[in-house]
Amino acid sequence: MRKIIALTAFILMVTIPCQVGSINYKNKEISLISFNITIHPDIKKFLDQFEGSFPAIKNSSADKIVAKIKEQTWGNLVDKLQNDIGMIILPISTFGKDISYDAYDFPDIAISKAQRKGFSKFYMKIDLRIEPESVQFANNYKAKYDTTQHLKMKKGDIKPMVTITLTTYPQNGIIPLGKYTGITISSNAWSVSDTSFLDGLINANTKNDLTNLMGLINEAINDLSLNILS
């Protein structure tokens, strides 16, 4: 009987993530193992119209738009996690040449290998999604988001939503410790006749609102930070 109880307890520990209560990340070193960006084809097609406005990059196999979004997002995310959560984010070059990197020079490694090669207290992966506003999502969250403009869009316009997910792992073991998400929806539809939605990406006109892509990403990061602290 004791063996059965012990086995059941072990299975629960392995299969259920350990996110019970708040995990203390303050003053703990954490290394990035991957940073994935998924842009919905409709959004990507819309953004590609402005590809010439983005700075050139050295790697011909990389995407200029993705490169800039990734660079800006990572910088803002690091600032937020360090200032609000107290994490010590190690440089993305921490692993040196011992691991593989993606086309944008960010680590791209499995957690098991990261734990063998690294030395930090925690590890994390980031997933950023940029996609059209989901009607189903909007209907479920009417209290938080104003979705009235969803039905007012002109042909060719698009109204995006941004989701950023941070998954953390322990120093040992491949079961995630925590999984946190931040979500935001644009307050207006984007139009090809107004490029202000690219402010902060193609220029220095940084605006902390929901009318531009970086504003959306930053607000999703804020939401993520609050969810980590909750």
C-alpha positions as CSV (number, residue, x, y, z in Angstrom):
1,M,0.0,0.0,0.0
2,R,2.8,2.4,0.9
3,K,4.5,1.6,-2.4
4,I,1.3,2.5,-4.3
5,I,1.0,5.8,-2.4
6,A,4.6,6.7,-3.0
7,L,4.3,5.9,-6.7
8,T,1.1,8.0,-7.0
9,A,2.9,10.9,-5.3
10,F,5.9,10.6,-7.6
11,I,3.6,10.6,-10.7
12,L,1.8,13.7,-9.5
13,M,5.1,15.5,-8.9
14,V,6.3,14.6,-12.4
15,T,3.2,15.4,-14.4
16,I,1.9,18.5,-12.6
17,P,4.0,21.7,-12.9
18,C,5.2,23.1,-9.7
19,Q,3.5,26.5,-9.9
20,V,2.0,26.4,-6.4
21,G,1.9,29.8,-5.0
22,S,4.4,32.5,-6.0
23,I,7.9,31.5,-7.0
24,N,10.6,33.8,-5.7
25,Y,12.7,35.0,-8.7
26,K,14.2,38.0,-6.9
27,N,18.0,38.2,-7.1
28,K,18.1,34.9,-8.9
29,E,20.0,34.4,-12.1
30,I,18.0,33.2,-15.1
31,S,19.2,32.3,-18.6
32,L,17.2,32.4,-21.8
33,I,17.0,29.1,-23.7
34,S,14.8,30.2,-26.6
35,F,12.8,33.2,-27.9
36,N,10.2,32.3,-30.5
37,I,8.1,34.8,-32.5
38,T,5.0,33.7,-34.3
39,I,3.3,36.2,-36.6
40,H,0.0,35.3,-38.2
41,P,0.2,35.3,-42.0
42,D,-2.4,38.1,-42.2
43,I,-0.4,40.3,-39.9
44,K,2.9,39.4,-41.6
45,K,1.5,40.2,-45.0
46,F,0.3,43.5,-43.7
47,L,3.7,44.3,-42.1
48,D,5.7,43.2,-45.2
49,Q,4.3,46.2,-47.0
50,F,6.6,48.3,-44.9
51,E,9.7,46.1,-45.0
52,G,11.7,48.8,-46.6
53,S,11.3,51.0,-43.5
54,F,13.2,48.6,-41.3
55,P,17.0,48.6,-40.9
56,A,19.1,46.2,-42.9
57,I,20.5,43.1,-41.1
58,K,23.7,41.1,-41.7
59,N,22.1,37.6,-41.8
60,S,20.4,37.1,-45.2
61,S,18.4,34.2,-43.9
62,A,16.8,36.3,-41.2
63,D,13.7,38.6,-41.5
64,K,14.3,42.3,-41.0
65,I,10.9,42.9,-39.4
66,V,11.2,39.9,-37.0
67,A,14.8,41.0,-36.2
68,K,13.7,44.4,-35.1
69,I,10.7,43.2,-33.1
70,K,12.8,40.6,-31.4
71,E,15.5,43.1,-30.5
72,Q,13.1,45.7,-29.1
73,T,11.0,43.2,-27.3
74,W,13.9,41.5,-25.6
75,G,15.4,44.8,-24.4
76,N,12.0,46.0,-22.9
77,L,11.3,42.6,-21.4
78,V,14.7,42.4,-19.7
79,D,14.2,45.8,-18.2
80,K,10.7,44.9,-16.9
81,L,11.7,41.5,-15.4
82,Q,14.8,43.0,-13.7
83,N,13.1,46.1,-12.4
84,D,9.7,44.7,-11.4
85,I,10.4,41.1,-10.6
86,G,14.0,41.4,-9.5
87,M,15.4,38.7,-11.8
88,I,19.0,38.8,-12.8
89,I,18.8,38.2,-16.6
90,L,22.1,36.8,-17.9
91,P,23.3,37.9,-21.3
92,I,22.1,35.8,-24.3
93,S,25.7,35.0,-25.0
94,T,26.1,33.3,-21.6
95,F,26.4,29.8,-23.1
96,G,29.1,30.9,-25.5
97,K,29.8,28.5,-28.4
98,D,28.5,25.5,-26.5
99,I,25.0,25.8,-27.9
100,S,23.1,26.6,-31.1
101,Y,21.6,30.0,-31.8
102,D,18.8,31.1,-34.1
103,A,19.1,33.4,-37.1
104,Y,18.9,36.4,-34.7
105,D,21.7,35.3,-32.4
106,F,19.3,34.3,-29.6
107,P,19.8,30.9,-27.8
108,D,17.9,28.0,-29.3
109,I,18.5,25.1,-27.0
110,A,16.5,22.4,-25.2
111,I,16.2,22.8,-21.5
112,S,18.1,19.5,-20.7
113,K,21.2,20.7,-22.6
114,A,20.9,24.2,-21.1
115,Q,21.0,22.7,-17.6
116,R,24.1,20.7,-18.6
117,K,25.9,23.7,-20.1
118,G,24.6,26.5,-17.9
119,F,25.0,27.5,-14.2
120,S,22.0,29.8,-13.5
121,K,19.3,29.2,-10.9
122,F,16.5,29.3,-13.4
123,Y,16.0,29.0,-17.2
124,M,13.3,30.5,-19.3
125,K,11.8,30.5,-22.8
126,I,9.8,33.2,-24.4
127,D,7.0,32.9,-26.9
128,L,5.6,36.0,-28.6
129,R,2.5,35.8,-30.8
130,I,1.1,38.6,-33.0
131,E,-2.2,37.8,-34.6
132,P,-5.5,39.3,-35.6
133,E,-8.0,39.9,-32.8
134,S,-9.9,36.8,-32.0
135,V,-13.6,37.3,-31.9
136,Q,-14.0,34.4,-29.4
137,F,-11.3,35.9,-27.2
138,A,-12.8,39.3,-27.4
139,N,-16.2,38.1,-26.4
140,N,-14.8,36.3,-23.4
141,Y,-12.9,39.4,-22.2
142,K,-15.4,42.2,-22.9
143,A,-14.9,43.6,-19.4
144,K,-11.2,44.1,-20.0
145,Y,-11.0,45.1,-23.7
146,D,-13.1,47.4,-25.8
147,T,-13.8,45.4,-29.0
148,T,-16.4,47.6,-30.6
149,Q,-14.0,48.5,-33.4
150,H,-13.9,44.9,-34.6
151,L,-16.9,45.4,-36.8
152,K,-15.9,48.8,-38.1
153,M,-12.7,47.9,-39.9
154,K,-12.4,48.7,-43.6
155,K,-11.1,46.2,-46.1
156,G,-7.3,45.9,-45.8
157,D,-7.3,47.1,-42.2
158,I,-6.3,44.8,-39.4
159,K,-6.7,44.8,-35.6
160,P,-4.0,42.8,-33.8
161,M,-3.6,41.2,-30.5
162,V,-0.3,40.3,-28.8
163,T,0.3,37.4,-26.5
164,I,3.6,36.9,-24.7
165,T,4.3,33.7,-22.7
166,L,7.2,33.1,-20.3
167,T,7.9,29.6,-19.2
168,T,10.5,29.0,-16.4
169,Y,12.5,25.9,-15.6
170,P,14.5,24.9,-12.5
171,Q,18.2,24.3,-12.3
172,N,17.5,20.6,-12.5
173,G,14.5,18.8,-14.1
174,I,12.6,19.4,-17.3
175,I,9.1,20.1,-15.8
176,P,8.3,23.8,-16.0
177,L,8.2,25.7,-12.7
178,G,5.8,28.4,-14.0
179,K,4.1,29.6,-17.1
180,Y,2.9,33.2,-17.3
181,T,1.1,35.0,-20.0
182,G,0.5,38.7,-20.9
183,I,-2.2,39.7,-23.5
184,T,-3.3,42.9,-25.1
185,I,-5.4,44.0,-28.0
186,S,-5.0,47.0,-30.2
187,S,-7.4,49.9,-29.3
188,N,-7.8,50.7,-33.0
189,A,-7.5,49.1,-36.5
190,W,-4.3,49.5,-38.4
191,S,-4.4,51.0,-41.9
192,V,-1.8,51.1,-44.6
193,S,-2.4,54.8,-45.0
194,D,-1.1,55.5,-41.4
195,T,2.3,54.1,-40.5
196,S,2.2,55.4,-36.9
197,F,1.5,51.8,-35.7
198,L,5.3,51.3,-36.5
199,D,6.4,54.1,-34.1
200,G,9.1,52.9,-31.9
201,L,10.2,50.3,-34.4
202,I,11.2,52.3,-37.4
203,N,11.8,55.6,-35.6
204,A,12.3,57.0,-32.1
205,N,8.7,58.1,-31.7
206,T,8.0,55.9,-28.7
207,K,4.4,56.0,-27.4
208,N,3.1,54.0,-24.5
209,D,-0.3,53.3,-25.8
210,L,-2.2,50.6,-27.7
211,T,-2.1,52.3,-31.1
212,N,1.2,50.9,-32.2
213,L,2.9,47.5,-32.2
214,M,5.6,48.3,-29.6
215,G,3.0,49.8,-27.4
216,L,1.0,46.6,-27.6
217,I,4.0,44.5,-26.9
218,N,5.0,46.6,-23.9
219,E,1.5,46.4,-22.5
220,A,1.6,42.7,-22.9
221,I,4.9,42.7,-21.0
222,N,3.3,44.7,-18.2
223,D,0.4,42.2,-18.0
224,L,3.0,39.4,-17.9
225,S,4.9,41.0,-15.1
226,L,1.7,41.4,-13.0
227,N,0.8,37.8,-13.6
228,I,4.2,36.7,-12.4
229,L,3.8,38.8,-9.2
230,S,0.2,37.6,-8.6
